[in-house]
Amino acid sequence: METTVKTNFQNAYSPLARLVACACLVLATAASAQPRLDRANSVIFANGGVVATLDPMRSDYAQTNFIASTLYETLVTYDANANVVGRLAESARLAPDAMSIAVKLRPDVLFHDGGRLSARDVAYTLDRLKRLGLGVASQIDGYDKTVVHDDLSLTIRLAKPSTIFLGALSKIYIVNARLVTANAGTDEGQTWLQSHAAGSGPYELGAPFGASTVVTLFAKYREPAAGRPGAIVFRRIDEGATQRDELRAGNVDLAVLGMGYRDADLMDKEGRVKDARLKPALQTNIFFNTRTGPTADARVRKAIRLAYDYEGGLSRIRLGNGTLANGPLPVGMPCRPDLPQVRRDLTEAKRLLKEAGQENMQLTMRFQPTVEVQRLEATLLQSNLAEIGVTLKLEPISFAAYLASTAKVETIPQMMLLDDFAQYPDPGAVLLRGYKSTAVGTNRGAYANPAVDKLLDQALTTTNDAQRCELYKRVQTMLEQDSALMPLYSVGRPVPYRPQQIVLPQASPVVFPLAPADLRLVRKP
């Protein structure tokens, strides 16, 4: 949780010769007019879900973020020890009053069109997000303006103190202001950026084919690293069974979202495909609407929590890939208090419901039907709640529709099952956005507690790391006592891949669950 950053040159990248082609992923036919993919020098990345836009503003969606993270760069990022380190920023310092950040840019950054990064690009990026207020703009709540001192020096000024703002910059991809402005149209470049890029990352946008997106090495990228693929193909495959079959056939090299634990486990035993079982800061939670309906009563929330078969869900559904939850934050996050693990107690659950006058209660829970484990967990909870006299209705919802529902207390689902990822490894990224009463749109349960708000406000102005950490611990303890949410387990993520083709990186602290630009090809003898 450092508040001063310096450029980290250990994570070097490679200017391998740029791949000039992209190609069809199916078997070539005489009718095919597309050039062939250099399969030995490429990685085919399978992922479920549509890529609606390449605008880095919408990198709050995993499908966009995977691609954007190869095309663009951020001012700062996090290292393996959860310390803020520089990327585009040579240094960045949070002021003692947490009201501004002084930034010095690297002098050697080129955009893909050959132009050099300047402070004006940073100012334009942040101002554009503030004007549009969409996507990752929520990460920089409180941004006021950027003061440009010269080409490489700037000061980001805030409208209110924020000790998490520096870390939040790890989610903001800097765009080429000249290029986006030239193609701004009537919507600040949103239409143009749907299918174009204006970044400085290790990859640039290649020619598309079919439903796939291709990025190819940027030949003038500043940092070398051996083994970086010449191209990465992002191929949409929604069904886990199809991902499995394509991996076995060697038509894709890894599957990141969509593969179930069971399929991944079976493939691992075959030997042709391994499962990395990455461990990002990921936790399975059920979020209650804490303001309306029966779940507004903390006794009801606690009763529901005591009904679930956590050990059965972890062992039979997640196949043991995780740890029983003990608090709002995933295992591995800093500043977690020593809270008890979740447990099952049907007798106490029934007593609490009787005390709350809620016997024979009916509830509704939303879940994402395309996620196999969620279907199973939702059904398990439905069965468990029946044991204490509660009828649970299950309703499917898409993630996009769920995000839209959080804009108003009245439309927040009564219960929502979700695998929730910490956007960056600062407890404030979860606690301030998730449980502060004024955090409309990101407070998934409309939770409101004046005592929690007071502690979180204090954390925002406390620049001493140790003191801020203690404040976060106190908040987590209060959330647990209030049963503000229902944490199930911190989980590992199955990522099956072909070990003969690629070397998989560790879980990324900022790109869930891994950064495609960190993939490396296996060196052939």
Backbone torsions as a table, in degrees:
resi	resn	phi	psi	omega
1	MET	NA	37.9	179.1
2	GLU	-65.0	148.6	178.7
3	THR	-107.5	1.0	174.0
4	THR	-122.2	136.3	-176.3
5	VAL	-122.4	152.5	172.2
6	LYS	-132.3	154.1	-176.9
7	THR	-61.8	133.1	178.8
8	ASN	-101.4	104.7	-177.2
9	PHE	-91.2	7.2	-178.6
10	GLN	-75.6	-29.8	179.8
11	ASN	-88.8	73.5	-173.6
12	ALA	-83.8	153.2	-178.6
13	TYR	-122.6	163.5	-168.5
14	SER	-110.0	132.0	170.4
15	PRO	-90.3	60.8	174.6
16	LEU	-63.4	160.6	-178.9
17	ALA	-56.9	134.6	-176.0
18	ARG	-68.5	133.1	178.2
19	LEU	-78.6	126.4	-174.4
20	VAL	-94.5	12.8	-177.1
21	ALA	-141.3	158.5	165.0
22	CYS	-137.0	160.0	-168.7
23	ALA	-151.2	177.6	-178.8
24	CYS	-74.0	146.0	-179.5
25	LEU	-93.0	-10.7	178.5
26	VAL	-92.0	171.2	-179.8
27	LEU	-60.8	136.4	-177.7
28	ALA	-66.9	143.7	175.6
29	THR	-127.2	166.7	-178.9
30	ALA	-63.2	-27.2	-177.9
31	ALA	-80.4	-10.9	-176.4
32	SER	-71.9	130.0	179.2
33	ALA	-103.6	1.4	-176.0
34	GLN	-86.8	143.7	176.5
35	PRO	-68.3	157.0	-177.5
36	ARG	-79.4	150.0	174.9
37	LEU	-81.9	135.8	173.4
38	ASP	-73.8	88.4	-170.5
39	ARG	-61.8	-32.4	-178.6
40	ALA	-70.8	-18.7	-174.9
41	ASN	-117.0	25.0	-175.6
42	SER	-140.3	163.7	175.1
43	VAL	-127.9	131.9	177.1
44	ILE	-105.8	118.2	-169.1
45	PHE	-108.1	110.6	-179.2
46	ALA	-92.5	135.6	-178.8
47	ASN	-152.0	142.6	178.0
48	GLY	-83.9	149.5	175.6
49	GLY	101.1	148.2	-177.7
50	VAL	-77.9	144.9	171.6
51	VAL	-94.5	98.7	-174.7
52	ALA	-75.0	-28.5	-179.0
53	THR	-159.6	155.6	172.9
54	LEU	-101.2	3.5	178.3
55	ASP	-60.1	118.5	-176.9
56	PRO	-62.7	-16.3	174.3
57	MET	-58.8	-30.1	-177.7
58	ARG	-98.5	28.5	176.9
59	SER	-76.8	9.1	167.8
60	ASP	-71.5	-12.7	171.0
61	TYR	-95.4	131.0	-176.4
62	ALA	-57.8	-39.5	-175.7
63	GLN	-63.2	-39.7	176.0
64	THR	-73.1	-39.9	-175.3
65	ASN	-64.2	-38.5	178.2
66	PHE	-54.1	-47.0	-176.9
67	ILE	-75.6	-45.0	-178.7
68	ALA	-59.1	-34.5	-177.9
69	SER	-67.6	-17.2	174.9
70	THR	-89.6	-26.3	-173.8
71	LEU	-93.5	-26.7	-172.9
72	TYR	-124.6	168.2	176.1
73	GLU	-133.4	159.2	179.2
74	THR	-108.3	164.0	177.6
75	LEU	-64.8	-41.2	-178.2
76	VAL	-135.9	166.4	171.8
77	THR	-146.2	-168.6	178.5
78	TYR	-120.1	144.4	174.4
79	ASP	-90.7	-177.0	-176.1
80	ALA	-65.9	-17.2	179.5
81	ASN	-100.0	17.5	178.0
82	ALA	64.1	29.6	173.6
83	ASN	-98.7	140.1	176.1
84	VAL	-72.1	129.6	177.5
85	VAL	-131.9	160.5	-175.1
86	GLY	-80.8	149.9	167.4
87	ARG	-121.5	-81.5	174.2
88	LEU	-77.4	-25.1	178.5
89	ALA	-86.1	128.0	172.2
90	GLU	-74.2	-34.1	172.7
91	SER	-153.6	153.1	176.4
92	ALA	-151.3	126.5	-174.4
93	ARG	-128.5	125.1	175.7
94	LEU	-78.9	130.8	-179.5
95	ALA	-65.8	153.9	179.8
96	PRO	-56.6	-28.6	178.7
97	ASP	-91.8	5.3	178.6
98	ALA	57.9	28.2	-178.5
99	MET	-107.1	-4.2	179.8
100	SER	-159.6	161.4	177.6
101	ILE	-132.1	121.0	176.7
102	ALA	-89.3	126.9	-174.2
103	VAL	-124.0	135.0	171.0
104	LYS	-117.7	121.4	-176.4
105	LEU	-85.2	155.4	171.6
106	ARG	-67.0	145.5	-178.6
107	PRO	-88.7	-4.8	-169.2
108	ASP	-111.0	22.9	-175.6
109	VAL	-95.3	124.3	176.6
110	LEU	-111.0	136.9	168.4
111	PHE	-76.7	165.8	-176.8
112	HIS	-64.9	-21.7	177.7
113	ASP	-88.2	4.9	177.7
114	GLY	96.5	-13.0	178.8
115	GLY	-73.0	155.1	-178.8
116	ARG	-92.7	142.6	174.4
117	LEU	-62.3	137.0	175.2
118	SER	-137.9	169.2	179.1
119	ALA	-59.6	-27.7	-179.9
120	ARG	-66.7	-30.2	176.8
121	ASP	-67.6	-39.4	177.5
122	VAL	-64.1	-46.8	179.7
123	ALA	-59.8	-44.6	-179.3
124	TYR	-62.6	-44.5	-178.7
125	THR	-59.2	-49.2	-177.9
126	LEU	-68.2	-40.3	179.1
127	ASP	-65.3	-39.9	178.9
128	ARG	-61.2	-44.6	178.6
129	LEU	-61.7	-41.2	180.0
130	LYS	-64.0	-41.7	-178.9
131	ARG	-66.9	-41.8	-174.8
132	LEU	-83.0	-35.3	176.1
133	GLY	64.2	29.8	-177.1
134	LEU	-117.7	160.5	171.8
135	GLY	57.5	-125.9	-175.3
136	VAL	-72.0	-0.1	175.0
137	ALA	-58.2	-28.6	179.4
138	SER	-65.6	-20.8	179.6
139	GLN	-72.3	-22.7	-176.9
140	ILE	-114.9	39.4	174.5
141	ASP	-57.3	132.9	-178.5
142	GLY	97.5	-1.3	176.2
143	TYR	-66.2	134.4	178.8
144	ASP	-104.9	-67.4	-178.3
145	LYS	-162.4	168.5	175.1
146	THR	-115.8	129.3	175.9
147	VAL	-100.3	117.3	-179.8
148	VAL	-89.5	122.1	179.7
149	HIS	-92.9	-44.9	174.0
150	ASP	-157.6	-169.1	-174.3
151	ASP	-58.2	-31.6	-173.4
152	LEU	-117.2	1.7	-176.9
153	SER	-125.1	138.3	-179.1
154	LEU	-156.2	162.0	173.6
155	THR	-128.5	124.6	175.6
156	ILE	-90.3	119.2	-178.7
157	ARG	-102.5	141.1	-177.6
158	LEU	-110.5	152.1	178.4
159	ALA	-81.7	-17.4	179.1
160	LYS	-153.7	155.5	-178.0
161	PRO	-60.5	142.2	178.1
162	SER	-154.2	109.1	177.2
163	THR	-78.2	-9.8	179.2
164	ILE	-100.9	-3.8	-175.3
165	PHE	-63.2	-41.0	-179.6
166	LEU	-59.5	-46.8	178.0
167	GLY	-64.4	-35.0	-180.0
168	ALA	-63.8	-23.5	177.3
169	LEU	-64.5	-14.9	175.1
170	SER	-69.1	-9.1	179.1
171	LYS	-104.9	-0.9	-173.5
172	ILE	-107.7	109.9	179.2
173	TYR	-82.0	129.2	-177.5
174	ILE	-84.4	128.6	-177.6
175	VAL	-103.8	158.6	176.0
176	ASN	-74.6	103.8	-173.7
177	ALA	-60.4	-42.5	-178.2
178	ARG	-60.2	-43.9	-175.5
179	LEU	-70.8	-43.7	-179.7
180	VAL	-68.6	-40.2	178.4
181	THR	-61.3	-39.9	179.9
182	ALA	-65.6	-21.3	-179.0
183	ASN	-120.3	28.6	-173.3
184	ALA	-67.9	-34.0	-176.6
185	GLY	57.7	-137.4	-179.6
186	THR	-105.9	4.6	-174.9
187	ASP	-133.1	32.8	177.1
188	GLU	61.0	30.6	176.4
189	GLY	83.0	7.5	-178.4
190	GLN	-63.2	-42.4	179.6
191	THR	-65.1	-45.9	-179.0
192	TRP	-63.3	-41.0	-176.9
193	LEU	-76.0	-6.3	173.5
194	GLN	-59.8	-34.8	-174.6
195	SER	-134.2	13.7	176.7
196	HIS	-130.4	167.2	-180.0
197	ALA	-131.5	154.2	-179.6
198	ALA	-142.2	53.9	-173.1
199	GLY	-115.8	-174.6	179.9
200	SER	-129.5	15.0	-173.9
201	GLY	-72.0	177.6	-178.0
202	PRO	-66.9	-15.1	178.2
203	TYR	-124.2	151.5	172.2
204	GLU	-121.0	162.4	-174.6
205	LEU	-70.6	127.4	177.2
206	GLY	-95.9	-177.2	179.3
207	ALA	-71.9	130.6	-178.5
208	PRO	-75.3	157.0	169.1
209	PHE	-144.9	137.3	179.8
210	GLY	54.6	-136.4	179.7
211	ALA	-93.0	8.8	-176.0
212	SER	-99.4	154.0	174.6
213	THR	-114.3	136.5	-177.8
214	VAL	-118.9	135.4	170.1
215	VAL	-120.7	141.9	-178.1
216	THR	-124.1	154.6	-176.4
217	LEU	-56.2	135.8	174.3
218	PHE	-85.5	111.6	-170.5
219	ALA	-61.6	-26.0	-176.7
220	LYS	-102.2	18.7	178.4
221	TYR	-64.8	141.8	-164.3
222	ARG	-77.9	-22.5	-170.8
223	GLU	-117.4	119.6	-177.7
224	PRO	-81.1	149.5	171.0
225	ALA	-156.9	124.8	-178.2
226	ALA	-67.6	142.4	172.7
227	GLY	93.2	-3.3	179.4
228	ARG	-66.4	131.5	-179.5
229	PRO	-60.0	145.8	176.6
230	GLY	-70.4	-24.0	177.8
231	ALA	-152.1	149.0	171.1
232	ILE	-123.8	127.1	179.6
233	VAL	-105.7	121.5	177.9
234	PHE	-97.4	106.6	-173.5
235	ARG	-109.2	126.3	-179.9
236	ARG	-78.6	120.1	172.3
237	ILE	-138.2	109.2	-172.7
238	ASP	-80.0	-35.6	-173.8
239	GLU	-88.4	132.5	178.5
240	GLY	-60.1	-36.3	-179.3
241	ALA	-65.8	-38.0	177.9
242	THR	-69.5	-40.5	174.8
243	GLN	-57.0	-44.8	179.3
244	ARG	-58.2	-48.8	-177.4
245	ASP	-65.4	-39.8	-180.0
246	GLU	-69.4	-33.9	174.3
247	LEU	-64.8	-46.3	179.7
248	ARG	-60.2	-37.2	-178.2
249	ALA	-80.1	-9.4	-178.2
250	GLY	80.8	15.0	-179.6
251	ASN	-85.1	-16.9	170.7
252	VAL	-133.9	159.1	-175.2
253	ASP	-106.1	-22.7	174.2
254	LEU	-159.2	153.8	177.4
255	ALA	-125.6	122.9	-170.1
256	VAL	-101.8	-46.2	177.2
257	LEU	-124.7	132.9	176.6
258	GLY	122.4	-24.0	-179.2
259	MET	-83.1	131.5	178.4
260	GLY	-80.3	161.0	-179.1
261	TYR	-61.5	-39.1	-175.5
262	ARG	-66.7	-47.0	178.8
263	ASP	-62.4	-43.5	-180.0
264	ALA	-62.6	-38.4	-179.5
265	ASP	-65.8	-41.3	179.5
266	LEU	-66.9	-40.1	-179.3
267	MET	-65.3	-36.2	-179.9
268	ASP	-60.1	-36.3	-177.8
269	LYS	-72.7	-22.1	-179.7
270	GLU	-75.1	-25.5	176.2
271	GLY	94.5	-28.2	-179.7
272	ARG	-72.8	-27.1	-179.1
273	VAL	-130.9	134.7	176.6
274	LYS	-108.1	158.5	176.3
275	ASP	-113.4	119.5	-175.6
276	ALA	-72.5	-26.0	-176.4
277	ARG	48.7	57.6	179.1
278	LEU	-63.4	153.6	-178.4
279	LYS	-123.9	73.6	175.0
280	PRO	-73.2	173.8	177.9
281	ALA	-77.2	76.9	-170.4
282	LEU	-125.1	132.9	178.7
283	GLN	-137.5	138.6	174.4
284	THR	-85.0	121.9	-177.4
285	ASN	-130.0	155.2	164.8
286	ILE	-114.0	122.8	-179.4
287	PHE	-98.9	130.2	177.6
288	PHE	-95.1	147.9	163.9
289	ASN	-78.2	105.6	-172.8
290	THR	-86.3	4.3	-175.1
291	ARG	-113.1	-24.4	-176.0
292	THR	-132.2	152.7	175.5
293	GLY	73.5	-172.0	-176.5
294	PRO	-58.5	-31.7	-176.8
295	THR	-76.0	0.1	172.0
296	ALA	-73.0	-15.6	179.0
297	ASP	-91.6	120.3	-178.2
298	ALA	-60.2	-29.1	178.3
299	ARG	-66.7	-37.9	177.1
300	VAL	-66.4	-44.2	179.5
301	ARG	-60.0	-43.3	-179.9
302	LYS	-66.1	-38.2	178.5
303	ALA	-61.9	-43.6	178.5
304	ILE	-61.4	-43.2	178.9
305	ARG	-59.9	-39.1	-176.9
306	LEU	-75.8	-9.9	-177.6
307	ALA	-87.0	-24.4	-169.9
308	TYR	-76.7	143.0	176.8
309	ASP	-88.4	82.4	-175.2
310	TYR	-62.6	-47.0	-177.2
311	GLU	-64.9	-38.7	177.4
312	GLY	-65.9	-42.3	179.0
313	GLY	-63.6	-42.8	-179.6
314	LEU	-66.8	-41.2	-175.9
315	SER	-80.5	-40.4	-173.4
316	ARG	-92.0	-32.4	-177.8
317	ILE	-95.6	-46.3	179.6
318	ARG	-91.8	1.3	177.8
319	LEU	53.6	37.1	176.0
320	GLY	77.3	7.9	-177.0
321	ASN	-87.7	73.2	178.8
322	GLY	163.8	-170.4	-178.7
323	THR	-137.2	137.3	177.4
324	LEU	-56.2	137.8	-175.1
325	ALA	-69.5	149.1	171.5
326	ASN	-141.9	63.9	178.2
327	GLY	130.7	175.1	-175.5
328	PRO	-69.6	-27.4	-175.9
329	LEU	-95.7	145.7	176.9
330	PRO	-63.4	152.4	173.1
331	VAL	-58.5	138.6	-179.0
332	GLY	102.3	-18.6	175.9
333	MET	-75.2	148.3	176.2
334	PRO	-74.3	162.5	173.0
335	CYS	63.2	43.7	175.5
336	ARG	-100.4	129.3	176.0
337	PRO	-74.5	165.7	-179.7
338	ASP	-85.8	85.5	-178.9
339	LEU	-100.3	155.3	179.8
340	PRO	-69.6	150.4	176.3
341	GLN	-69.4	155.3	175.4
342	VAL	-61.1	151.0	-177.6
343	ARG	-148.8	168.2	178.6
344	ARG	-112.0	134.8	178.3
345	ASP	-154.1	90.3	-175.0
346	LEU	-66.2	-34.9	179.9
347	THR	-62.6	-46.8	178.6
348	GLU	-66.8	-35.6	178.5
349	ALA	-61.8	-44.2	179.0
350	LYS	-64.6	-40.1	179.8
351	ARG	-61.7	-43.0	-179.1
352	LEU	-65.3	-40.3	178.4
353	LEU	-64.3	-39.4	178.9
354	LYS	-65.6	-41.7	178.1
355	GLU	-62.0	-36.0	-179.4
356	ALA	-82.8	-2.2	-178.7
357	GLY	67.4	33.9	-174.4
358	GLN	-123.6	44.7	174.8
359	GLU	-75.7	149.4	-178.1
360	ASN	56.5	43.7	-176.1
361	MET	-83.2	150.8	174.7
362	GLN	-117.3	133.4	-179.2
363	LEU	-131.3	164.5	177.3
364	THR	-129.3	135.7	176.2
365	MET	-127.8	135.9	175.8
366	ARG	-94.5	151.4	177.5
367	PHE	-155.6	164.1	179.8
368	GLN	-93.4	110.1	-173.5
369	PRO	-67.7	-20.1	-179.8
370	THR	-77.0	-11.5	179.9
371	VAL	-97.9	110.3	-173.0
372	GLU	-55.3	-46.5	-176.0
373	VAL	-65.9	-30.0	178.1
374	GLN	-68.6	-38.0	176.7
375	ARG	-59.4	-43.4	-178.0
376	LEU	-70.1	-42.0	-179.9
377	GLU	-67.5	-38.2	178.3
378	ALA	-63.0	-42.2	179.4
379	THR	-67.1	-38.9	178.4
380	LEU	-62.8	-45.9	179.2
381	LEU	-63.7	-38.8	177.9
382	GLN	-57.8	-43.9	178.7
383	SER	-67.8	-42.7	180.0
384	ASN	-62.0	-42.9	-178.4
385	LEU	-67.8	-30.2	176.9
386	ALA	-61.3	-28.1	179.8
387	GLU	-68.9	-20.2	177.7
388	ILE	-112.0	18.2	173.7
389	GLY	82.3	19.5	-179.8
390	VAL	-108.4	129.9	176.2
391	THR	-95.1	122.8	-179.2
392	LEU	-111.0	119.3	175.1
393	LYS	-92.3	132.6	-179.0
394	LEU	-104.2	129.0	179.7
395	GLU	-128.1	124.6	178.7
396	PRO	-72.3	152.1	177.4
397	ILE	-153.7	143.7	174.6
398	SER	-79.1	157.8	-178.6
399	PHE	-64.7	-38.9	179.3
400	ALA	-61.6	-43.1	178.9
401	ALA	-66.6	-35.6	177.7
402	TYR	-64.3	-45.8	178.9
403	LEU	-57.0	-41.9	179.6
404	ALA	-63.9	-33.8	-176.8
405	SER	-69.9	-20.3	-176.8
406	THR	-80.5	-0.8	-177.9
407	ALA	-71.8	-23.0	-178.8
408	LYS	-134.9	143.6	177.9
409	VAL	-57.0	-39.2	-174.9
410	GLU	-66.7	-23.9	-176.6
411	THR	-105.1	-3.8	176.7
412	ILE	-64.4	130.2	-179.8
413	PRO	-56.2	147.9	176.9
414	GLN	-58.0	-41.6	173.2
415	MET	-143.0	143.0	179.3
416	MET	-138.0	124.4	177.1
417	LEU	-91.2	128.5	-171.2
418	LEU	-153.8	137.0	165.0
419	ASP	-84.1	113.9	-171.1
420	ASP	-109.7	126.9	-175.6
421	PHE	-109.2	133.1	174.4
422	ALA	-69.7	119.7	-174.9
423	GLN	-61.0	-32.5	172.4
424	TYR	-155.6	156.1	-167.0
425	PRO	-80.3	56.1	171.5
426	ASP	-125.0	126.0	-178.8
427	PRO	-53.4	-32.7	179.3
428	GLY	-62.1	-27.2	178.7
429	ALA	-62.0	-30.4	178.5
430	VAL	-92.9	-48.9	-170.4
431	LEU	-72.2	-44.6	-178.6
432	LEU	-69.5	-37.7	-179.3
433	ARG	-81.6	-28.0	-172.1
434	GLY	-96.8	-20.9	-171.6
435	TYR	-135.9	1.1	174.5
436	LYS	-80.1	134.8	-171.6
437	SER	-62.2	-25.6	-178.3
438	THR	-88.6	-0.5	-176.4
439	ALA	-85.0	65.0	-179.1
440	VAL	-65.5	132.4	179.1
441	GLY	98.0	-27.5	177.7
442	THR	-115.9	-16.9	174.3
443	ASN	-79.3	94.7	-167.1
444	ARG	-66.5	-19.8	-179.8
445	GLY	-116.4	11.1	-175.7
446	ALA	53.4	34.8	-177.1
447	TYR	-67.1	137.5	-179.5
448	ALA	-142.1	118.6	178.4
449	ASN	-145.3	110.5	-177.1
450	PRO	-55.3	-35.8	179.8
451	ALA	-67.1	-39.0	176.6
452	VAL	-67.4	-43.2	177.8
453	ASP	-56.9	-42.3	-178.0
454	LYS	-63.2	-43.6	179.5
455	LEU	-66.3	-39.8	-179.6
456	LEU	-68.2	-38.6	175.3
457	ASP	-61.5	-39.0	178.7
458	GLN	-65.6	-39.9	179.1
459	ALA	-62.7	-35.1	-179.3
460	LEU	-64.1	-23.9	-177.7
461	THR	-108.7	0.2	-177.3
462	THR	-96.2	104.8	-177.0
463	THR	-85.3	-11.1	174.8
464	ASN	-75.1	119.8	-173.6
465	ASP	-60.0	-46.1	-176.9
466	ALA	-63.8	-43.8	179.8
467	GLN	-65.7	-40.8	178.9
468	ARG	-65.1	-37.4	178.8
469	CYS	-60.6	-42.4	179.1
470	GLU	-64.3	-37.4	176.6
471	LEU	-62.5	-43.3	178.8
472	TYR	-63.3	-37.3	178.3
473	LYS	-64.4	-40.8	179.0
474	ARG	-64.5	-39.0	177.7
475	VAL	-62.0	-45.9	-178.9
476	GLN	-62.2	-38.9	177.4
477	THR	-62.7	-41.3	178.9
478	MET	-67.6	-38.9	177.8
479	LEU	-63.1	-39.6	178.9
480	GLU	-66.0	-44.9	179.8
481	GLN	-62.7	-29.8	-177.9
482	ASP	-91.5	-0.9	-175.3
483	SER	48.0	46.8	-176.5
484	ALA	-63.8	-25.7	176.7
485	LEU	-148.3	175.8	179.5
486	MET	-121.3	91.2	177.1
487	PRO	-77.0	136.5	-179.5
488	LEU	-100.1	-63.0	-179.4
489	TYR	-160.8	147.7	168.3
490	SER	-80.7	130.6	-168.1
491	VAL	-124.9	152.7	169.0
492	GLY	-86.4	157.6	-176.3
493	ARG	-112.0	122.3	176.7
494	PRO	-68.5	126.2	176.0
495	VAL	-131.8	84.6	178.3
496	PRO	-70.7	140.2	-177.0
497	TYR	-151.2	164.9	179.8
498	ARG	-94.8	105.5	-174.9
499	PRO	-68.5	-17.8	177.9
500	GLN	-77.8	-10.8	-177.5
501	GLN	-111.2	-41.8	-172.3
502	ILE	-133.2	154.1	169.5
503	VAL	-103.9	122.4	-174.7
504	LEU	-85.7	138.9	176.9
505	PRO	-79.2	173.5	172.6
506	GLN	-72.7	166.4	176.0
507	ALA	-57.5	140.0	-179.4
508	SER	-88.1	140.0	176.7
509	PRO	-76.3	-11.2	-175.8
510	VAL	-129.6	-17.4	176.7
511	VAL	-119.3	110.2	-173.9
512	PHE	-84.0	132.4	-11.3
513	PRO	-93.0	-6.4	177.4
514	LEU	-148.4	157.0	179.4
515	ALA	-94.0	115.6	-178.6
516	PRO	-55.5	-32.2	-179.7
517	ALA	-67.1	-14.4	178.3
518	ASP	-88.9	-2.7	177.4
519	LEU	-66.6	146.1	177.0
520	ARG	-132.4	146.8	176.0
521	LEU	-79.4	146.9	174.3
522	VAL	-70.0	132.3	178.5
523	ARG	-76.1	122.5	-178.9
524	LYS	-82.3	142.6	178.7
525	PRO	-67.8	NA	NA
